[in-house]
């Protein structure tokens, strides 16, 4: 199959979408398929990928709010690219102009809207937190659901990157045809990378002895991650526990977070670690990952931590809740600081050897990105077979 992803979020300067798609190109080539990304760029150009696939850049203006990205403003250049490439499947994940551009393209390919996120959960529900419940916000933004329903009429399938996201859309009345959970590059993560000397050194940086408890917070410093809640919960738990928090990351909320921890003796912020092996050793050497975001649809960081043999603490909503089995995790009421502090206390009151043993056992079962690519190609193959008259397959993918 030839799959063309019309992707407005693919940036030459990096980001999660670029990492996902670059890896996916090689995995699909290994499976005998071809992935081509059509993305907005500074100039028209074609960039081949060594492992298979290519990027077809189409000249487009920059996004004013973030000049690392560009946006499509016309249908015709994208249509011309699709006409040249003659794909079997066209993917799109942007709900803005590209959603309509792909829906209106008159080509013969099957069209798939692949949702990687939920704008209502990421923005309005967070903005109105404390003013309205998540359900009330969903109802107030019903116009956006109706907007999505209109462009989805032009697609052959609506797919999400996991069951948590599928349930959100279905609760709003949209029909999700399949849920194909993402996976991680498991080659980087392993409980075997745990280093007790490194752990003791990290605890020392937090002013704690080796018998202290080391929590890891990993991710962008952005309001949707709810780091202030995590910091306040750790501070509350630290009143009766020798617990510290390492925050690895950066972002627009960094200065605010630095102010919050200014008087916290056992919480420190560290710059992002881009060396994958070093980051993997750090993850495996902590005592638990703590997470604050209830809006993430998949829980990528939680899966990476679990693949490192790390127990988990996080909210009972969103993608994290899909990962959090009670054998190796404690959950708290989303957006509730007191509940989060209680989850920290409960986790460290448990038998730590049994807890880590359960996490190590689960680490070997974490879904890989190769599993994701294979499942997605199986689903797309079934869609094409159904178009040709073969019996339809199940509408859900586990």
Buried (B, 14 or more C-beta within 10 A) or exposed (E): BBBBBBBBBBBBEEBEBBEBBBBBBBBBBEBEBBBBBBBBBEEEEEEEBEEBBBBBBBEBEEBEEEEEBBBBEEBEBBBEBBEEBEBBBBBBBBBEBBBBBBBEBEBEBBBBBBBBBBBBBBBBBBEBBEEBEBEEBBEEBEEBBEEBBEBBEBBBBBBBBBBBBBBBBBEBEBEBBBBBBBBBBBEBBBBEBBEEEBBBEBBEEBBBEEEBBBBBBBBBBBBBBBBBBBBBBBBBBBEEBBBBBBBBBBBEBBEEBEEBBEEBEBBBBEEEBEEEEEBBBBBBBBBBBBBBBBBBBBBBBBBBBBBBBBBBBBBBBBBBBBBBEEEBBBBBBBBBBEBBBBBBBBBBEBEBEEBBBBBBEBBEEBBBBBBBBBBBBBBBBBBBEBEEEEEEBEEEBE
